Amino acid sequence: MSEKMSGRIKWFDIDKGYGYITGYDEENYYFELDNLITNPTNLESGVEVKFMPNMLTKIPYADEIELYENKNNPNSQWLLGLYFTYLI
């Protein structure tokens, strides 16, 4: 079983329902709304995420996408706070 990879949202359009993540291997991974564990309203270009890479399709595909919680990164804490505020 492969491990989750880190990367950043390259592009995401909630209305179209899909986007791309640039992994730290510099590969671009396609994803759809159904693949998100995280609230999609928090995803925008540059946001750090973790995901399961899937290379079994014609193009690299990201699955099980969630915000990357890095306690040393103040931006990830702010995004998680925003996410929980949205839930309340």
Steps between C-alpha positions, in 0.01 A plus 500: 500500500639842409528789743343843479693760307519873569441769243328831430179585321600624156149582380149423623155605379220401736237573232663267247568243773864424428854629530869414507755448775872536443666230709843546651619260232410788259231287332152651445214288639140536383222484761123536525275616785420139591867446591503768772495416870542871579234767458542620138429867577844528666691379197672761288829529316800450726321317783705206627326161491565130552364244256530144376665497156343267244707426190271223371300738279604669173593813694632524858202517734468623862270324746416546873600870494518688830660817634856445613515568872849624573530640852804705395307660214275784624305497172385141550374586849310800365338286229396234750348771720312636201374149420370442853341845506316407180366182665352688798 
